[in-house]
Amino acid sequence: MIPVEIYSIVYYFILSTIILLGIFPLFVKPNLESFPTINLKVTSVLLVLTTILFIGLRDPFGNWRYLGDTSQYTNVFFNFIDDPIYGIKSDYGFYLLMLFSKEYLNIYIFYVVCALLYVIPIYLVCKKYLDKYSLFAFIMFVSSMSFWSFGINGVRNGLATSIFLLGIYFYEKKWLMYSFIILSLSFHKSMILPFLAFLIAMKATNTIFLIRIWIVLVIVSYVFGSQVETFMSDFLLNSQILEDKRVDTYFSDEIDGEFIDRRYRLDLIIYSGIAILLAYYYKYKKGFNDIFYNRIVNTYIIANAIWVLLIYAAFTNRIAYLSWFIMPLVLVYPLIKNENLVKKQNLFIGLLVLGSLTFTLLIFFK
């Protein structure tokens, strides 16, 4: 058993080692066609197993300082889940999953099931849309800044986004796609944001126009941040859209006796903007045109624009994740679909992967 104090450190060490060894050929091979098939297959298997096992086999009673809300979920599992009132008003899909697990499984298997539901849909989406080279998209997912956190801390959010991605997996079968997307809402109500963005993106197809709106909102949020935050908090707290007592914590200056630093996060704006900048480059400078990609990009921009208005929220990363969870597809999908999109394609993909992994490690070890 890995001590809980170093559990995440060991995870990142193993993850980084697998990724770096797996992508090394990107820097020495001339093109993707010459990338060793053995690397593609073995690295994919190792990453799937590593993420599932580390997320699923973590200590259910581990200290919150190291494993986030894991112990809180464990407490609910043992002490509150039998009370039907607990799951009636919110997140009833997750409630039923936990209730079933307590009845027929145990806390350890419950977390393994959650890990499977979290990781497998991501792998399936990457495999379907990028086939042989799905590894690079999958790496972008598991090396992203929020992947580990939403596997062990914001579990409901993480599961909800993966179920949403499972809906995208069935993009050609609309009834299945929308069924899974609606199911994701039952795991976390916040999925209403990407769902609405996804619906709007079906009609709002002018990416340039959406990018301009995003830029304007970035400026508005910076200049009129406090006014926007007050309006949004009043709207959400007084409306019936999110009838959940947890909503008020997003706009509180103090939670559990601790001061919350709510400020304009320029670093996260830049992080989000990189995907938008590359999407603009792919679409308008290189002429990449793909119906599926266009909708994914527009969904990302719309959802991220809403987060920009809520950037002063206490848990701003959780709101941002409602767009970030599709960022890997925005970044690498065109590169793999069109081998002539950029010069030195292998190197460009390799640098994207290294950038993602490096940024994540810097955030974790800061």
C-alpha positions in Angstrom: 0.0 0.0 0.0 1.4 3.4 -1.0 1.4 5.8 1.9 -1.4 8.4 1.3 1.1 11.3 1.8 3.0 10.4 -1.4 0.2 8.6 -3.3 -0.4 11.5 -5.8 3.4 12.0 -6.2 3.9 8.3 -7.0 1.0 8.5 -9.5 2.5 11.5 -11.3 5.9 9.9 -11.4 4.6 6.7 -13.0 2.3 8.6 -15.3 5.1 11.0 -16.5 7.5 8.1 -17.0 5.0 6.2 -19.2 4.1 9.3 -21.2 7.7 10.4 -21.8 8.9 6.9 -22.9 5.7 6.4 -25.0 6.0 9.6 -27.0 9.8 9.7 -27.4 9.5 8.5 -31.1 7.7 11.8 -31.9 11.0 13.6 -31.6 13.1 11.2 -33.7 10.7 9.9 -36.3 9.9 12.0 -39.5 6.1 11.4 -39.4 3.2 9.6 -37.7 3.3 6.8 -40.2 6.7 5.8 -38.9 5.7 6.0 -35.2 6.2 2.5 -33.7 2.9 0.6 -33.4 4.2 -1.1 -30.3 4.5 2.3 -28.6 0.9 3.2 -29.5 -0.5 -0.1 -28.2 1.6 -0.6 -25.1 1.5 3.0 -23.9 -2.3 3.1 -24.3 -2.7 -0.1 -22.2 -0.3 1.2 -19.5 -2.0 4.5 -19.3 -5.5 3.0 -19.1 -4.4 0.6 -16.4 -2.4 3.2 -14.4 -5.2 5.7 -14.3 -7.9 3.2 -13.4 -5.9 1.5 -10.7 -4.5 4.6 -9.0 -7.9 6.3 -9.1 -9.9 3.2 -8.1 -7.5 1.8 -5.5 -6.8 4.9 -3.5 -7.4 4.8 0.2 -11.1 5.5 0.8 -10.3 7.0 4.2 -7.3 9.0 3.1 -6.8 12.5 4.5 -8.4 15.3 2.5 -5.1 17.1 2.2 -3.9 14.3 -0.1 -7.0 12.8 -1.6 -9.5 15.7 -1.6 -13.1 14.8 -1.0 -12.5 11.1 -1.1 -13.1 10.7 2.6 -16.2 12.8 2.3 -17.7 10.5 -0.3 -16.7 7.6 2.0 -18.6 9.2 4.8 -21.7 9.6 2.7 -21.4 6.0 1.6 -21.5 4.7 5.1 -23.6 7.2 7.0 -26.0 9.0 4.7 -26.7 7.1 1.5 -29.4 5.0 3.1 -31.4 8.2 3.7 -33.6 8.6 0.6 -33.9 12.3 1.1 -30.1 12.6 0.4 -30.5 11.8 -3.3 -33.9 13.2 -4.1 -33.1 16.8 -4.8 -29.8 16.5 -6.6 -27.4 14.2 -8.5 -29.8 11.3 -8.3 -27.8 9.3 -10.9 -24.7 9.4 -8.7 -26.9 8.7 -5.6 -28.4 5.6 -7.2 -24.9 4.4 -8.2 -23.7 4.8 -4.6 -26.8 3.2 -3.2 -26.5 0.2 -5.5 -22.8 -0.1 -4.6 -23.5 -0.1 -0.9 -26.2 -2.7 -1.3 -24.3 -5.2 -3.5 -20.6 -4.1 -3.5 -18.4 -2.3 -1.0 -16.5 1.0 -0.7 -13.4 -0.4 -2.4 -15.2 -1.8 -5.4 -17.3 1.4 -5.6 -14.2 3.5 -6.2 -13.0 1.0 -8.8 -16.3 1.3 -10.6 -16.1 5.1 -10.5 -12.6 4.9 -12.0 -13.8 2.7 -14.8 -16.7 5.0 -15.5 -14.4 7.9 -15.5 -11.5 6.6 -17.7 -13.1 4.2 -20.2 -15.5 6.7 -21.9 -12.5 9.0 -22.5 -10.5 6.2 -24.0 -13.5 5.1 -26.2 -14.0 8.6 -27.6 -10.3 9.0 -28.4 -10.3 5.5 -30.0 -13.4 6.1 -32.1 -12.4 9.5 -33.6 -8.7 9.1 -33.9 -8.3 5.4 -34.3 -4.7 4.3 -34.6 -3.3 7.5 -33.2 -5.9 7.9 -30.3 -3.0 7.6 -27.9 -2.0 11.2 -28.3 -5.5 12.5 -27.5 -5.8 10.1 -24.6 -2.4 11.4 -23.3 -3.7 15.0 -23.5 -6.7 14.0 -21.4 -4.8 12.1 -18.6 -2.0 14.7 -18.5 -4.4 17.6 -18.3 -4.3 19.8 -15.2 -7.7 18.7 -13.8 -7.8 15.0 -14.8 -6.4 13.6 -11.5 -8.3 16.1 -9.3 -11.7 15.2 -10.9 -10.9 11.5 -10.5 -10.3 11.6 -6.7 -11.8 14.9 -5.5 -14.6 16.2 -7.7 -15.8 12.7 -8.4 -19.4 13.5 -9.4 -18.2 16.2 -11.7 -15.6 13.9 -13.3 -18.1 11.1 -13.8 -20.6 13.5 -15.3 -18.2 14.8 -17.9 -17.1 11.3 -18.9 -20.7 10.3 -19.4 -21.2 13.4 -21.5 -18.2 12.3 -23.6 -19.8 8.8 -23.9 -22.7 10.7 -25.4 -20.4 12.2 -28.0 -19.1 8.7 -28.7 -22.6 8.0 -30.1 -22.6 11.3 -32.1 -24.2 9.6 -35.2 -27.0 8.0 -33.1 -28.7 11.1 -31.8 -31.1 9.3 -29.4 -28.2 7.5 -27.7 -26.1 10.6 -27.7 -28.7 12.8 -26.0 -29.7 10.0 -23.6 -26.1 9.8 -22.2 -25.8 13.6 -22.1 -29.0 13.8 -20.2 -27.8 11.0 -17.9 -24.7 13.1 -17.2 -27.0 15.8 -15.8 -28.2 13.3 -13.2 -24.6 12.9 -11.9 -24.0 16.6 -11.6 -26.4 19.4 -12.4 -23.6 21.7 -13.6 -23.6 19.7 -16.9 -26.5 21.8 -18.0 -23.8 24.3 -19.1 -22.0 22.1 -21.6 -25.3 20.6 -22.6 -26.8 24.0 -23.5 -23.5 25.0 -25.2 -23.6 21.8 -27.2 -27.2 22.6 -28.3 -26.4 26.2 -29.1 -23.3 25.2 -31.1 -25.6 23.3 -33.5 -26.9 26.6 -34.7 -24.1 29.0 -33.7 -21.6 27.8 -36.3 -19.6 31.0 -36.8 -16.5 30.2 -34.8 -14.9 33.6 -35.5 -18.0 35.4 -34.0 -17.9 33.2 -30.9 -14.2 33.9 -30.5 -14.9 37.6 -30.6 -17.6 37.2 -27.9 -15.1 35.3 -25.8 -12.5 38.0 -26.0 -15.1 40.7 -25.2 -16.2 38.7 -22.1 -12.6 38.3 -21.0 -12.3 42.1 -21.0 -15.7 42.7 -19.4 -15.0 40.2 -16.7 -11.7 41.9 -15.9 -13.0 45.5 -15.9 -16.4 44.9 -14.3 -15.6 41.7 -12.4 -17.3 42.6 -9.1 -20.5 43.8 -10.7 -20.7 40.7 -13.0 -20.0 38.4 -10.0 -22.8 40.0 -7.9 -25.3 39.7 -10.8 -24.4 36.1 -11.5 -24.5 35.1 -7.8 -27.9 36.8 -7.3 -29.3 35.2 -10.4 -28.1 31.6 -9.5 -29.0 31.9 -5.8 -32.5 33.3 -6.4 -33.5 31.2 -9.4 -34.6 27.7 -9.5 -32.1 26.6 -12.2 -29.6 25.3 -9.6 -31.7 24.6 -6.5 -28.8 23.3 -4.4 -27.5 24.7 -1.1 -24.0 24.2 -2.3 -24.3 26.9 -4.9 -23.8 29.7 -2.3 -20.3 28.4 -1.5 -19.2 29.4 -5.0 -19.7 33.1 -4.1 -18.7 33.1 -0.5 -15.5 34.7 0.8 -15.2 32.2 3.6 -15.8 28.4 3.6 -15.4 26.3 6.7 -13.7 29.1 8.5 -11.0 29.6 5.8 -10.6 32.7 3.6 -11.2 32.1 -0.1 -9.0 34.0 -2.5 -11.4 34.9 -5.3 -9.5 36.9 -8.0 -9.1 37.3 -11.7 -7.2 34.2 -12.9 -5.2 35.4 -15.9 -3.2 32.2 -15.8 -6.4 30.2 -16.4 -7.5 32.6 -19.1 -4.3 32.0 -21.0 -4.6 28.2 -20.4 -8.1 28.3 -21.8 -7.2 30.7 -24.6 -4.5 28.4 -26.0 -7.1 25.9 -27.3 -9.1 28.8 -28.8 -6.0 30.2 -30.5 -5.0 26.9 -32.0 -8.6 26.2 -33.1 -8.5 29.6 -34.9 -5.2 28.6 -36.5 -6.4 25.2 -37.6 -9.7 26.5 -39.0 -8.9 29.8 -40.5 -5.2 29.8 -41.2 -4.9 26.2 -42.4 -8.5 25.7 -43.6 -9.3 22.6 -41.5 -13.0 22.0 -41.9 -14.7 19.1 -40.1 -18.4 19.2 -39.0 -17.8 17.2 -35.8 -14.7 19.3 -34.9 -16.6 22.6 -35.6 -19.3 21.6 -33.1 -16.9 20.5 -30.4 -14.9 23.8 -30.8 -17.9 26.0 -30.6 -19.2 24.1 -27.6 -15.9 24.6 -25.9 -15.8 28.4 -26.6 -19.4 28.9 -25.5 -19.0 27.0 -22.2 -15.7 28.6 -21.5 -17.1 32.1 -22.1 -19.7 31.5 -19.4 -16.9 30.4 -17.0 -15.1 33.7 -17.8 -18.1 35.5 -16.3 -17.9 33.3 -13.2 -14.1 33.5 -12.9 -14.3 35.1 -9.4 -16.2 32.1 -8.0 -14.6 30.2 -5.1 -14.3 26.9 -7.0 -13.6 28.5 -10.4 -11.7 25.4 -11.6 -14.8 23.3 -11.3 -16.8 25.7 -13.5 -13.9 25.9 -15.9 -13.7 22.1 -16.1 -17.2 22.2 -17.8 -15.3 23.4 -20.9 -11.8 22.0 -20.2 -12.9 18.4 -20.3 -13.2 18.6 -24.1 -10.1 20.7 -24.6 -7.8 17.7 -25.6 -10.0 17.1 -28.6 -9.9 20.7 -29.6 -6.1 20.6 -29.4 -5.1 17.4 -31.2 -8.1 16.2 -33.3 -7.1 18.3 -36.4 -3.4 17.4 -36.1 -4.2 13.7 -36.4 -7.0 14.0 -39.0 -4.8 16.1 -41.4 -1.1 15.2 -41.4 -0.3 18.3 -43.5 -1.8 20.8 -41.1 1.5 21.9 -39.6 5.1 21.5 -40.4 6.9 18.9 -38.4 3.7 17.4 -37.2 5.3 14.9 -34.9 7.3 17.6 -33.1 4.2 19.8 -32.7 2.2 17.0 -31.2 5.1 16.1 -28.9 5.5 19.7 -27.7 1.7 19.9 -27.0 1.9 16.8 -24.9 5.0 18.0 -23.0 3.4 21.4 -22.5 0.3 19.8 -21.0 2.3 17.5 -18.7 4.7 20.2 -17.6 1.9 22.6 -16.8 0.1 20.0 -14.8 3.2 19.1 -12.8 4.0 22.7 -12.1 0.4 23.3 -10.8 0.6 20.1 -8.7 4.0 20.8 -7.1 3.8 24.5 -6.7 
